[in-house]
Amino acid sequence: MVLTPEEWVRQNVLLSLIFISKYPASLISVEKKIKLLELSKRFDIVVFDRMGNPYMLIECKEMNVPLSEQTLEQALRYNLQIQAPVFILCNGRHCIGFRKTDRGEVETLHEIPSFSP
């Protein structure tokens, strides 16, 4: 594995998920292929709940890539396939998080949710 700037961000997000937010590593999937229409894409990180359902999608960018509408649209396209209620964008400097409510609305998160067993 080559430690690219994006990979550095991804590895630090993983460390934070496991050691700070207390997610079991067994519930985390990294860089798996998904199909979007006819295209093959790879998501960065998906965290599953205890029932095996996608809970959180995390899209990582390298530090010099701003978290923009374009990066949000990429995460939302991936989430059409994954269907995680929580999605996070992170570039190593900033993280922006959102959660779909039961009413279908989207609310902004102020921190990455901690694991609740």
N, CA, C and O atoms as a GROMACS GRO file, in nm:
protein
  468
    1MET      N    1   0.085  -0.117   0.000
    1MET     CA    2   0.000   0.000   0.000
    1MET      C    3   0.090   0.124   0.000
    1MET      O    4   0.186   0.133   0.076
    2VAL      N    5   0.057   0.217  -0.085
    2VAL     CA    6   0.131   0.342  -0.094
    2VAL      C    7   0.062   0.445  -0.005
    2VAL      O    8  -0.060   0.461  -0.010
    3LEU      N    9   0.141   0.515   0.075
    3LEU     CA   10   0.083   0.615   0.164
    3LEU      C   11   0.068   0.748   0.090
    3LEU      O   12   0.149   0.839   0.104
    4THR      N   13  -0.038   0.756   0.010
    4THR     CA   14  -0.071   0.879  -0.062
    4THR      C   15  -0.132   0.978   0.038
    4THR      O   16  -0.168   0.938   0.149
    5PRO      N   17  -0.144   1.104   0.001
    5PRO     CA   18  -0.209   1.200   0.093
    5PRO      C   19  -0.352   1.160   0.131
    5PRO      O   20  -0.393   1.180   0.245
    6GLU      N   21  -0.428   1.104   0.036
    6GLU     CA   22  -0.564   1.060   0.070
    6GLU      C   23  -0.560   0.938   0.162
    6GLU      O   24  -0.642   0.927   0.252
    7GLU      N   25  -0.466   0.848   0.139
    7GLU     CA   26  -0.454   0.730   0.224
    7GLU      C   27  -0.416   0.771   0.366
    7GLU      O   28  -0.463   0.709   0.462
    8TRP      N   29  -0.334   0.873   0.381
    8TRP     CA   30  -0.298   0.922   0.515
    8TRP      C   31  -0.425   0.967   0.589
    8TRP      O   32  -0.443   0.934   0.706
    9VAL      N   33  -0.512   1.041   0.520
    9VAL     CA   34  -0.638   1.086   0.580
    9VAL      C   35  -0.723   0.965   0.616
    9VAL      O   36  -0.776   0.957   0.727
   10ARG      N   37  -0.736   0.870   0.524
   10ARG     CA   38  -0.818   0.751   0.549
   10ARG      C   39  -0.769   0.674   0.671
   10ARG      O   40  -0.849   0.633   0.756
   11GLN      N   41  -0.638   0.653   0.681
   11GLN     CA   42  -0.582   0.578   0.795
   11GLN      C   43  -0.606   0.651   0.927
   11GLN      O   44  -0.633   0.586   1.028
   12ASN      N   45  -0.597   0.783   0.927
   12ASN     CA   46  -0.622   0.858   1.049
   12ASN      C   47  -0.770   0.858   1.086
   12ASN      O   48  -0.803   0.856   1.205
   13VAL      N   49  -0.858   0.861   0.987
   13VAL     CA   50  -1.001   0.849   1.016
   13VAL      C   51  -1.030   0.712   1.076
   13VAL      O   52  -1.106   0.701   1.172
   14LEU      N   53  -0.970   0.608   1.020
   14LEU     CA   54  -0.989   0.472   1.074
   14LEU      C   55  -0.942   0.464   1.219
   14LEU      O   56  -1.010   0.406   1.304
   15LEU      N   57  -0.826   0.520   1.247
   15LEU     CA   58  -0.775   0.519   1.385
   15LEU      C   59  -0.871   0.592   1.479
   15LEU      O   60  -0.897   0.546   1.590
   16SER      N   61  -0.925   0.704   1.434
   16SER     CA   62  -1.020   0.779   1.514
   16SER      C   63  -1.149   0.699   1.538
   16SER      O   64  -1.202   0.697   1.649
   17LEU      N   65  -1.199   0.633   1.433
   17LEU     CA   66  -1.320   0.552   1.448
   17LEU      C   67  -1.301   0.442   1.552
   17LEU      O   68  -1.389   0.417   1.634
   18ILE      N   69  -1.186   0.376   1.546
   18ILE     CA   70  -1.161   0.260   1.633
   18ILE      C   71  -1.123   0.302   1.775
   18ILE      O   72  -1.176   0.247   1.871
   19PHE      N   73  -1.031   0.397   1.788
   19PHE     CA   74  -0.977   0.428   1.920
   19PHE      C   75  -1.047   0.542   1.992
   19PHE      O   76  -1.042   0.548   2.115
   20ILE      N   77  -1.111   0.632   1.921
   20ILE     CA   78  -1.180   0.744   1.986
   20ILE      C   79  -1.331   0.720   1.989
   20ILE      O   80  -1.394   0.732   2.093
   21SER      N   81  -1.388   0.686   1.873
   21SER     CA   82  -1.533   0.666   1.866
   21SER      C   83  -1.574   0.524   1.905
   21SER      O   84  -1.693   0.496   1.918
   22LYS      N   85  -1.475   0.435   1.923
   22LYS     CA   86  -1.495   0.299   1.977
   22LYS      C   87  -1.574   0.204   1.886
   22LYS      O   88  -1.643   0.115   1.935
   23TYR      N   89  -1.564   0.223   1.753
   23TYR     CA   90  -1.627   0.129   1.661
   23TYR      C   91  -1.540   0.004   1.651
   23TYR      O   92  -1.419   0.015   1.635
   24PRO      N   93  -1.600  -0.115   1.662
   24PRO     CA   94  -1.521  -0.237   1.642
   24PRO      C   95  -1.469  -0.244   1.498
   24PRO      O   96  -1.544  -0.217   1.404
   25ALA      N   97  -1.343  -0.278   1.482
   25ALA     CA   98  -1.283  -0.287   1.348
   25ALA      C   99  -1.360  -0.386   1.261
   25ALA      O  100  -1.363  -0.371   1.139
   26SER      N  101  -1.422  -0.486   1.322
   26SER     CA  102  -1.496  -0.586   1.245
   26SER      C  103  -1.620  -0.528   1.177
   26SER      O  104  -1.677  -0.592   1.088
   27LEU      N  105  -1.664  -0.408   1.217
   27LEU     CA  106  -1.782  -0.346   1.156
   27LEU      C  107  -1.744  -0.242   1.051
   27LEU      O  108  -1.830  -0.170   1.000
   28ILE      N  109  -1.614  -0.234   1.018
   28ILE     CA  110  -1.567  -0.132   0.926
   28ILE      C  111  -1.515  -0.197   0.798
   28ILE      O  112  -1.437  -0.292   0.803
   29SER      N  113  -1.561  -0.146   0.684
   29SER     CA  114  -1.516  -0.193   0.554
   29SER      C  115  -1.444  -0.078   0.483
   29SER      O  116  -1.490   0.036   0.486
   30VAL      N  117  -1.332  -0.110   0.418
   30VAL     CA  118  -1.249  -0.007   0.356
   30VAL      C  119  -1.229  -0.038   0.208
   30VAL      O  120  -1.197  -0.151   0.170
   31GLU      N  121  -1.249   0.063   0.126
   31GLU     CA  122  -1.224   0.058  -0.019
   31GLU      C  123  -1.280  -0.067  -0.088
   31GLU      O  124  -1.205  -0.147  -0.145
   32LYS      N  125  -1.409  -0.081  -0.082
   32LYS     CA  126  -1.476  -0.190  -0.152
   32LYS      C  127  -1.542  -0.137  -0.278
   32LYS      O  128  -1.585  -0.022  -0.283
   33LYS      N  129  -1.549  -0.221  -0.379
   33LYS     CA  130  -1.606  -0.184  -0.508
   33LYS      C  131  -1.758  -0.184  -0.500
   33LYS      O  132  -1.820  -0.273  -0.440
   34ILE      N  133  -1.818  -0.083  -0.562
   34ILE     CA  134  -1.962  -0.076  -0.577
   34ILE      C  135  -1.993  -0.041  -0.723
   34ILE      O  136  -1.907   0.013  -0.793
   35LYS      N  137  -2.112  -0.070  -0.767
   35LYS     CA  138  -2.157  -0.037  -0.903
   35LYS      C  139  -2.249   0.084  -0.896
   35LYS      O  140  -2.346   0.085  -0.819
   36LEU      N  141  -2.219   0.185  -0.975
   36LEU     CA  142  -2.306   0.301  -0.991
   36LEU      C  143  -2.343   0.306  -1.138
   36LEU      O  144  -2.263   0.346  -1.223
   37LEU      N  145  -2.464   0.265  -1.168
   37LEU     CA  146  -2.509   0.247  -1.305
   37LEU      C  147  -2.414   0.149  -1.373
   37LEU      O  148  -2.405   0.034  -1.331
   38GLU      N  149  -2.344   0.192  -1.475
   38GLU     CA  150  -2.251   0.102  -1.545
   38GLU      C  151  -2.107   0.119  -1.496
   38GLU      O  152  -2.017   0.052  -1.546
   39LEU      N  153  -2.086   0.208  -1.400
   39LEU     CA  154  -1.951   0.239  -1.354
   39LEU      C  155  -1.914   0.160  -1.230
   39LEU      O  156  -1.998   0.135  -1.144
   40SER      N  157  -1.789   0.121  -1.222
   40SER     CA  158  -1.735   0.058  -1.103
   40SER      C  159  -1.662   0.165  -1.023
   40SER      O  160  -1.574   0.232  -1.076
   41LYS      N  161  -1.699   0.183  -0.897
   41LYS     CA  162  -1.638   0.282  -0.808
   41LYS      C  163  -1.597   0.213  -0.679
   41LYS      O  164  -1.635   0.099  -0.654
   42ARG      N  165  -1.518   0.282  -0.598
   42ARG     CA  166  -1.478   0.230  -0.467
   42ARG      C  167  -1.511   0.336  -0.362
   42ARG      O  168  -1.474   0.452  -0.376
   43PHE      N  169  -1.581   0.293  -0.256
   43PHE     CA  170  -1.602   0.385  -0.145
   43PHE      C  171  -1.479   0.381  -0.055
   43PHE      O  172  -1.401   0.285  -0.060
   44ASP      N  173  -1.462   0.484   0.026
   44ASP     CA  174  -1.348   0.487   0.118
   44ASP      C  175  -1.374   0.402   0.242
   44ASP      O  176  -1.303   0.305   0.268
   45ILE      N  177  -1.477   0.439   0.319
   45ILE     CA  178  -1.506   0.369   0.444
   45ILE      C  179  -1.657   0.355   0.460
   45ILE      O  180  -1.731   0.451   0.439
   46VAL      N  181  -1.701   0.236   0.497
   46VAL     CA  182  -1.840   0.216   0.540
   46VAL      C  183  -1.836   0.146   0.675
   46VAL      O  184  -1.766   0.046   0.693
   47VAL      N  185  -1.912   0.200   0.769
   47VAL     CA  186  -1.927   0.140   0.901
   47VAL      C  187  -2.065   0.076   0.905
   47VAL      O  188  -2.164   0.138   0.867
   48PHE      N  189  -2.071  -0.047   0.952
   48PHE     CA  190  -2.196  -0.121   0.960
   48PHE      C  191  -2.247  -0.124   1.103
   48PHE      O  192  -2.169  -0.112   1.198
   49ASP      N  193  -2.378  -0.140   1.119
   49ASP     CA  194  -2.432  -0.160   1.254
   49ASP      C  195  -2.420  -0.308   1.290
   49ASP      O  196  -2.374  -0.388   1.209
   50ARG      N  197  -2.461  -0.343   1.409
   50ARG     CA  198  -2.448  -0.482   1.456
   50ARG      C  199  -2.532  -0.581   1.375
   50ARG      O  200  -2.505  -0.701   1.378
   51MET      N  201  -2.632  -0.532   1.302
   51MET     CA  202  -2.715  -0.619   1.220
   51MET      C  203  -2.658  -0.636   1.079
   51MET      O  204  -2.714  -0.710   0.998
   52GLY      N  205  -2.546  -0.568   1.050
   52GLY     CA  206  -2.482  -0.579   0.919
   52GLY      C  207  -2.533  -0.481   0.816
   52GLY      O  208  -2.502  -0.493   0.697
   53ASN      N  209  -2.611  -0.382   0.861
   53ASN     CA  210  -2.663  -0.280   0.771
   53ASN      C  211  -2.566  -0.162   0.765
   53ASN      O  212  -2.507  -0.126   0.867
   54PRO      N  213  -2.549  -0.102   0.648
   54PRO     CA  214  -2.464   0.017   0.641
   54PRO      C  215  -2.518   0.126   0.733
   54PRO      O  216  -2.636   0.159   0.729
   55TYR      N  217  -2.430   0.180   0.815
   55TYR     CA  218  -2.469   0.286   0.910
   55TYR      C  219  -2.406   0.420   0.871
   55TYR      O  220  -2.472   0.524   0.877
   56MET      N  221  -2.278   0.418   0.833
   56MET     CA  222  -2.207   0.542   0.806
   56MET      C  223  -2.114   0.526   0.686
   56MET      O  224  -2.034   0.432   0.680
   57LEU      N  225  -2.125   0.617   0.592
   57LEU     CA  226  -2.037   0.624   0.476
   57LEU      C  227  -1.942   0.740   0.500
   57LEU      O  228  -1.986   0.850   0.532
   58ILE      N  229  -1.811   0.716   0.482
   58ILE     CA  230  -1.713   0.823   0.500
   58ILE      C  231  -1.632   0.835   0.371
   58ILE      O  232  -1.571   0.739   0.325
   59GLU      N  233  -1.634   0.954   0.313
   59GLU     CA  234  -1.557   0.984   0.193
   59GLU      C  235  -1.437   1.068   0.234
   59GLU      O  236  -1.454   1.175   0.292
   60CYS      N  237  -1.317   1.020   0.204
   60CYS     CA  238  -1.193   1.088   0.242
   60CYS      C  239  -1.131   1.156   0.121
   60CYS      O  240  -1.131   1.103   0.010
   61LYS      N  241  -1.078   1.273   0.145
   61LYS     CA  242  -1.004   1.350   0.044
   61LYS      C  243  -0.872   1.391   0.106
   61LYS      O  244  -0.860   1.400   0.229
   62GLU      N  245  -0.772   1.416   0.021
   62GLU     CA  246  -0.646   1.463   0.076
   62GLU      C  247  -0.662   1.606   0.128
   62GLU      O  248  -0.758   1.675   0.092
   63MET      N  249  -0.567   1.649   0.213
   63MET     CA  250  -0.581   1.776   0.284
   63MET      C  251  -0.600   1.898   0.194
   63MET      O  252  -0.668   1.992   0.232
   64ASN      N  253  -0.540   1.897   0.076
   64ASN     CA  254  -0.550   2.016  -0.008
   64ASN      C  255  -0.676   2.017  -0.095
   64ASN      O  256  -0.693   2.107  -0.177
   65VAL      N  257  -0.764   1.918  -0.078
   65VAL     CA  258  -0.891   1.914  -0.152
   65VAL      C  259  -1.000   1.970  -0.061
   65VAL      O  260  -1.030   1.911   0.043
   66PRO      N  261  -1.059   2.082  -0.099
   66PRO     CA  262  -1.164   2.139  -0.014
   66PRO      C  263  -1.289   2.051  -0.013
   66PRO      O  264  -1.320   1.984  -0.111
   67LEU      N  265  -1.358   2.054   0.099
   67LEU     CA  266  -1.486   1.985   0.110
   67LEU      C  267  -1.591   2.077   0.048
   67LEU      O  268  -1.630   2.178   0.106
   68SER      N  269  -1.634   2.039  -0.070
   68SER     CA  270  -1.718   2.126  -0.151
   68SER      C  271  -1.849   2.056  -0.186
   68SER      O  272  -1.873   1.943  -0.145
   69GLU      N  273  -1.930   2.126  -0.261
   69GLU     CA  274  -2.054   2.066  -0.311
   69GLU      C  275  -2.022   1.945  -0.399
   69GLU      O  276  -2.096   1.847  -0.400
   70GLN      N  277  -1.913   1.954  -0.473
   70GLN     CA  278  -1.872   1.843  -0.561
   70GLN      C  279  -1.837   1.718  -0.480
   70GLN      O  280  -1.875   1.607  -0.518
   71THR      N  281  -1.764   1.734  -0.369
   71THR     CA  282  -1.730   1.616  -0.287
   71THR      C  283  -1.854   1.562  -0.217
   71THR      O  284  -1.867   1.441  -0.199
   72LEU      N  285  -1.945   1.650  -0.179
   72LEU     CA  286  -2.071   1.605  -0.119
   72LEU      C  287  -2.152   1.526  -0.221
   72LEU      O  288  -2.209   1.422  -0.188
   73GLU      N  289  -2.159   1.574  -0.344
   73GLU     CA  290  -2.234   1.504  -0.449
   73GLU      C  291  -2.175   1.365  -0.475
   73GLU      O  292  -2.249   1.270  -0.500
   74GLN      N  293  -2.042   1.353  -0.470
   74GLN     CA  294  -1.979   1.222  -0.488
   74GLN      C  295  -2.024   1.127  -0.377
   74GLN      O  296  -2.062   1.013  -0.405
   75ALA      N  297  -2.019   1.173  -0.253
   75ALA     CA  298  -2.062   1.088  -0.141
   75ALA      C  299  -2.210   1.052  -0.153
   75ALA      O  300  -2.249   0.938  -0.124
   76LEU      N  301  -2.291   1.146  -0.196
   76LEU     CA  302  -2.434   1.117  -0.211
   76LEU      C  303  -2.459   1.016  -0.322
   76LEU      O  304  -2.548   0.931  -0.310
   77ARG      N  305  -2.382   1.023  -0.430
   77ARG     CA  306  -2.395   0.922  -0.538
   77ARG      C  307  -2.360   0.784  -0.484
   77ARG      O  308  -2.432   0.687  -0.509
   78TYR      N  309  -2.251   0.774  -0.409
   78TYR     CA  310  -2.213   0.646  -0.350
   78TYR      C  311  -2.322   0.598  -0.254
   78TYR      O  312  -2.352   0.479  -0.248
   79ASN      N  313  -2.380   0.692  -0.182
   79ASN     CA  314  -2.480   0.654  -0.083
   79ASN      C  315  -2.612   0.611  -0.145
   79ASN      O  316  -2.693   0.548  -0.078
   80LEU      N  317  -2.635   0.644  -0.272
   80LEU     CA  318  -2.754   0.590  -0.339
   80LEU      C  319  -2.748   0.438  -0.341
   80LEU      O  320  -2.851   0.372  -0.329
   81GLN      N  321  -2.629   0.383  -0.355
   81GLN     CA  322  -2.610   0.238  -0.356
   81GLN      C  323  -2.601   0.182  -0.213
   81GLN      O  324  -2.657   0.077  -0.184
   82ILE      N  325  -2.531   0.253  -0.125
   82ILE     CA  326  -2.502   0.200   0.009
   82ILE      C  327  -2.618   0.219   0.105
   82ILE      O  328  -2.645   0.131   0.186
   83GLN      N  329  -2.686   0.332   0.097
   83GLN     CA  330  -2.803   0.362   0.181
   83GLN      C  331  -2.770   0.374   0.329
   83GLN      O  332  -2.844   0.323   0.413
   84ALA      N  333  -2.659   0.440   0.363
   84ALA     CA  334  -2.623   0.464   0.503
   84ALA      C  335  -2.694   0.591   0.552
   84ALA      O  336  -2.696   0.690   0.480
   85PRO      N  337  -2.751   0.589   0.672
   85PRO     CA  338  -2.819   0.709   0.722
   85PRO      C  339  -2.724   0.822   0.762
   85PRO      O  340  -2.766   0.937   0.773
   86VAL      N  341  -2.597   0.789   0.785
   86VAL     CA  342  -2.497   0.889   0.823
   86VAL      C  343  -2.391   0.893   0.715
   86VAL      O  344  -2.342   0.789   0.672
   87PHE      N  345  -2.354   1.013   0.670
   87PHE     CA  346  -2.244   1.024   0.575
   87PHE      C  347  -2.155   1.141   0.614
   87PHE      O  348  -2.202   1.247   0.655
   88ILE      N  349  -2.026   1.117   0.600
   88ILE     CA  350  -1.922   1.209   0.648
   88ILE      C  351  -1.826   1.238   0.533
   88ILE      O  352  -1.791   1.148   0.457
   89LEU      N  353  -1.783   1.361   0.522
   89LEU     CA  354  -1.675   1.401   0.431
   89LEU      C  355  -1.559   1.446   0.519
   89LEU      O  356  -1.579   1.520   0.615
   90CYS      N  357  -1.438   1.403   0.486
   90CYS     CA  358  -1.323   1.440   0.568
   90CYS      C  359  -1.200   1.460   0.479
   90CYS      O  360  -1.172   1.379   0.391
   91ASN      N  361  -1.128   1.570   0.503
   91ASN     CA  362  -1.004   1.593   0.430
   91ASN      C  363  -0.882   1.602   0.522
   91ASN      O  364  -0.778   1.653   0.481
   92GLY      N  365  -0.894   1.555   0.644
   92GLY     CA  366  -0.783   1.558   0.738
   92GLY      C  367  -0.775   1.686   0.817
   92GLY      O  368  -0.716   1.688   0.925
   93ARG      N  369  -0.832   1.791   0.767
   93ARG     CA  370  -0.838   1.919   0.839
   93ARG      C  371  -0.978   1.945   0.891
   93ARG      O  372  -0.997   1.996   1.002
   94HIS      N  373  -1.075   1.908   0.810
   94HIS     CA  374  -1.216   1.931   0.843
   94HIS      C  375  -1.296   1.806   0.813
   94HIS      O  376  -1.265   1.730   0.721
   95CYS      N  377  -1.399   1.786   0.892
   95CYS     CA  378  -1.497   1.682   0.865
   95CYS      C  379  -1.634   1.748   0.867
   95CYS      O  380  -1.663   1.832   0.952
   96ILE      N  381  -1.718   1.710   0.773
   96ILE     CA  382  -1.856   1.757   0.767
   96ILE      C  383  -1.943   1.631   0.770
   96ILE      O  384  -1.920   1.537   0.694
   97GLY      N  385  -2.042   1.631   0.857
   97GLY     CA  386  -2.127   1.513   0.868
   97GLY      C  387  -2.274   1.546   0.855
   97GLY      O  388  -2.318   1.656   0.888
   98PHE      N  389  -2.348   1.448   0.806
   98PHE     CA  390  -2.492   1.462   0.787
   98PHE      C  391  -2.561   1.332   0.828
   98PHE      O  392  -2.502   1.224   0.822
   99ARG      N  393  -2.684   1.344   0.870
   99ARG     CA  394  -2.765   1.228   0.906
   99ARG      C  395  -2.904   1.244   0.848
   99ARG      O  396  -2.965   1.351   0.858
  100LYS      N  397  -2.954   1.137   0.788
  100LYS     CA  398  -3.093   1.136   0.740
  100LYS      C  399  -3.183   1.107   0.859
  100LYS      O  400  -3.159   1.012   0.934
  101THR      N  401  -3.285   1.189   0.877
  101THR     CA  402  -3.379   1.167   0.986
  101THR      C  403  -3.487   1.067   0.943
  101THR      O  404  -3.496   1.031   0.826
  102ASP      N  405  -3.566   1.023   1.038
  102ASP     CA  406  -3.677   0.932   1.007
  102ASP      C  407  -3.780   0.996   0.915
  102ASP      O  408  -3.855   0.927   0.847
  103ARG      N  409  -3.783   1.129   0.912
  103ARG     CA  410  -3.878   1.202   0.826
  103ARG      C  411  -3.820   1.227   0.687
  103ARG      O  412  -3.884   1.291   0.604
  104GLY      N  413  -3.699   1.175   0.661
  104GLY     CA  414  -3.639   1.192   0.529
  104GLY      C  415  -3.563   1.323   0.513
  104GLY      O  416  -3.514   1.353   0.404
  105GLU      N  417  -3.552   1.400   0.620
  105GLU     CA  418  -3.476   1.525   0.616
  105GLU      C  419  -3.329   1.495   0.644
  105GLU      O  420  -3.295   1.388   0.693
  106VAL      N  421  -3.243   1.591   0.612
  106VAL     CA  422  -3.100   1.575   0.638
  106VAL      C  423  -3.059   1.681   0.739
  106VAL      O  424  -3.086   1.800   0.720
  107GLU      N  425  -2.994   1.637   0.846
  107GLU     CA  426  -2.946   1.730   0.947
  107GLU      C  427  -2.794   1.726   0.953
  107GLU      O  428  -2.732   1.623   0.925
  108THR      N  429  -2.734   1.838   0.989
  108THR     CA  430  -2.589   1.847   1.001
  108THR      C  431  -2.546   1.790   1.134
  108THR      O  432  -2.609   1.814   1.237
  109LEU      N  433  -2.436   1.714   1.132
  109LEU     CA  434  -2.378   1.661   1.255
  109LEU      C  435  -2.261   1.749   1.295
  109LEU      O  436  -2.191   1.805   1.210
  110HIS      N  437  -2.239   1.762   1.425
  110HIS     CA  438  -2.129   1.844   1.474
  110HIS      C  439  -2.010   1.760   1.516
  110HIS      O  440  -1.904   1.814   1.549
  111GLU      N  441  -2.027   1.629   1.515
  111GLU     CA  442  -1.916   1.536   1.543
  111GLU      C  443  -1.950   1.399   1.488
  111GLU      O  444  -2.067   1.369   1.463
  112ILE      N  445  -1.850   1.317   1.468
  112ILE     CA  446  -1.874   1.180   1.424
  112ILE      C  447  -1.939   1.106   1.538
  112ILE      O  448  -1.885   1.106   1.649
  113PRO      N  449  -2.052   1.041   1.514
  113PRO     CA  450  -2.120   0.970   1.623
  113PRO      C  451  -2.032   0.859   1.680
  113PRO      O  452  -1.962   0.790   1.606
  114SER      N  453  -2.035   0.844   1.812
  114SER     CA  454  -1.964   0.735   1.878
  114SER      C  455  -2.043   0.607   1.865
  114SER      O  456  -2.165   0.609   1.845
  115PHE      N  457  -1.973   0.495   1.877
  115PHE     CA  458  -2.039   0.365   1.870
  115PHE      C  459  -2.125   0.344   1.993
  115PHE      O  460  -2.083   0.373   2.105
  116SER      N  461  -2.246   0.293   1.971
  116SER     CA  462  -2.332   0.257   2.084
  116SER      C  463  -2.367   0.110   2.068
  116SER      O  464  -2.440   0.071   1.977
  117PRO      N  465  -2.313   0.028   2.159
  117PRO     CA  466  -2.336  -0.118   2.149
  117PRO      C  467  -2.480  -0.160   2.161
  117PRO      O  468  -2.511  -0.278   2.154
   0.00000   0.00000   0.00000
